[in-house]
Amino acid sequence: MNRWALRNAVSTMTTTDNQLMQQRKDFWSKQEATIVGMIQTEGYENMASDDADEIMAYLPDLKGKKVIDLAAGIGRFTGRLAKVAAQVTAVDVAESFIKENRAKHQHLRHVSYICNDVVKFSGGQQVMLMRTLLLSLDLPEGSLDVVFSSWLLKYLNEDELDRFLPKVLKWLSPGGYFFFRESCYRSVARSNNTSSGGVL
């Protein structure tokens, strides 16, 4: 079952937040640490390089900048960002993805990693997902020049966006940039999508 089919199945379920978070964590922990495992689109590996080049062309000059790569996954942008930026922090909840990212970029000493895949909730249940990591991530005010995210915000519901976006603005230095890229390719982005954040 692909991510989109699973997303639709999950959005129709009646479940607690903790159960939903566990389902998401279970789903992502089973995905291969490859571009197809991360993106969930067969054939994407054939266009991944061109896609990344295009995205990088939209970014401001990163020379000497401090950048955070949110939902960095296996590092399809981490290395490209680090070619120019002074400091890059790659953030993801999938331990296998961060491990692959670190292996690919171990030669880059100015890249750090945050993989916070365990948070304790009521009842001692240990679950985590990117939504929770983003909302719990606490960085110093004005500490970043660029906040970068690709295919991430679609996973947040309106309440979570209302809580997350002010954090991003707080993290940015004066004149900083928040770059986000989202996809409208799948039904997840259609205006008639009535789900309330029940996405993977």
C-alpha positions in Angstrom: 0.0 0.0 0.0 1.5 3.4 -0.9 1.6 6.4 1.3 -1.4 8.0 -0.4 -3.7 5.0 0.0 -2.6 4.5 3.6 -3.2 8.2 4.2 -6.8 8.0 3.0 -7.3 4.8 5.0 -6.0 6.5 8.2 -8.0 9.7 7.7 -11.2 7.6 7.8 -10.3 5.8 11.0 -11.5 6.7 14.5 -8.4 6.6 16.7 -6.6 8.5 19.4 -3.8 10.8 18.6 -1.3 8.4 20.2 -2.5 5.5 18.1 -2.3 7.6 14.9 1.2 8.7 15.8 2.2 5.1 16.3 0.7 4.1 13.0 2.7 6.9 11.2 5.9 5.9 13.0 5.4 2.2 12.1 4.7 3.2 8.5 7.9 5.3 8.1 10.1 2.9 10.0 9.3 0.2 7.4 10.2 2.3 4.4 13.5 1.8 2.7 16.1 4.5 3.2 16.1 5.3 -0.5 14.6 8.1 -2.6 11.6 5.9 -3.6 11.1 4.8 0.0 11.1 8.4 1.2 9.1 10.0 -1.6 6.8 7.1 -2.2 6.6 7.6 -6.0 7.9 5.0 -8.3 10.3 6.4 -10.9 11.1 9.5 -8.9 14.7 8.4 -8.8 14.9 9.2 -12.5 14.1 12.8 -12.0 15.3 13.4 -8.5 18.5 15.2 -9.5 16.7 17.6 -11.9 14.0 18.3 -9.3 16.6 19.1 -6.6 18.5 21.4 -9.0 15.3 23.3 -9.8 14.5 23.7 -6.1 18.0 24.9 -5.2 17.8 27.5 -8.0 14.9 29.2 -6.0 16.9 29.6 -2.8 18.7 32.8 -1.8 22.5 32.9 -1.7 23.4 30.5 1.1 27.1 31.5 1.4 27.9 31.8 5.1 24.3 31.1 6.2 22.9 28.8 8.9 20.3 26.5 7.5 17.9 23.9 8.9 16.7 21.2 6.6 13.3 20.1 8.1 12.2 16.5 7.2 15.6 16.0 5.7 15.1 12.3 5.1 18.0 10.6 3.4 19.6 14.0 2.6 18.5 14.7 -0.9 18.9 18.4 -0.1 21.2 18.3 2.9 24.4 17.9 0.8 23.4 20.5 -1.7 22.6 23.0 1.0 25.9 22.2 2.7 27.9 22.9 -0.4 27.4 26.6 0.2 26.0 27.1 3.7 28.2 27.6 6.7 26.1 25.3 8.9 23.3 22.9 8.1 21.1 21.0 10.6 19.2 18.0 9.2 16.0 17.1 11.1 13.9 13.9 10.6 12.1 11.4 12.7 13.0 8.3 10.7 16.2 7.0 12.2 17.0 4.9 9.1 16.7 8.1 7.0 19.0 10.1 9.2 21.5 7.3 9.3 21.6 7.2 5.5 21.8 11.0 5.4 24.7 11.0 7.9 26.5 8.2 5.9 26.2 10.1 2.7 27.5 13.3 4.2 29.9 12.2 6.9 32.7 14.1 5.2 30.8 17.4 5.8 31.8 18.5 9.3 29.5 21.5 9.3 26.3 19.3 9.1 24.6 18.2 12.3 21.6 15.9 12.7 18.5 15.8 14.9 16.7 12.5 15.0 14.2 12.7 17.8 12.2 9.5 17.2 11.1 8.8 20.7 8.8 11.0 22.8 6.9 9.7 25.8 3.2 10.3 25.9 0.6 9.3 28.5 0.6 5.7 29.4 4.3 5.4 28.7 3.6 4.9 25.0 6.7 5.9 23.0 5.8 7.3 19.7 7.0 10.1 17.5 6.3 11.7 14.2 7.5 14.8 12.3 4.5 16.8 13.4 5.3 16.4 17.0 9.0 16.9 16.5 8.3 20.2 14.6 6.0 21.4 17.4 8.4 20.5 20.1 11.6 21.7 18.3 12.8 24.7 20.3 15.6 26.7 18.7 17.1 30.1 19.8 15.5 33.2 18.5 17.2 34.6 15.4 19.5 31.5 15.2 18.9 30.6 11.5 19.2 32.4 8.2 17.2 29.9 6.2 14.5 27.4 7.2 14.1 24.9 4.4 11.3 22.3 4.0 10.2 20.2 1.1 6.9 18.3 1.1 6.4 18.8 4.8 3.7 21.3 5.7 1.0 19.2 4.0 1.4 16.9 7.0 0.3 19.5 9.5 -3.3 20.4 10.2 -4.4 24.0 10.6 -4.0 24.1 14.3 -0.5 22.7 14.0 0.4 25.2 11.3 -0.9 28.0 13.5 1.5 26.8 16.2 4.5 26.0 14.0 4.8 29.0 11.6 5.3 31.5 14.4 8.2 29.3 15.7 9.8 29.4 12.2 9.6 33.2 12.2 11.1 33.4 15.7 14.0 31.2 14.6 14.9 33.4 11.6 17.4 36.1 11.9 16.4 39.6 10.5 16.2 39.2 6.7 16.1 35.4 7.0 14.1 33.1 4.6 11.5 30.5 5.1 11.6 28.3 2.0 8.9 25.7 1.7 7.9 23.5 -1.2 4.7 21.5 -1.4 3.2 19.3 -4.0 -0.2 19.5 -5.6 0.3 16.3 -7.6 -1.8 14.0 -5.5 -5.3 14.2 -4.1 -3.9 15.2 -0.7 -3.7 18.7 -2.0 -7.2 18.9 -3.6 -9.6 21.5 -2.2 -12.2 18.8 -1.6 -9.9 16.9 0.7 -11.8 16.9 4.0 -9.2 15.2 6.2 -8.2 17.0 9.3 -4.5 16.2 9.4 -4.8 12.5 9.4 -1.9 12.1 7.0 1.3 10.1 7.1 
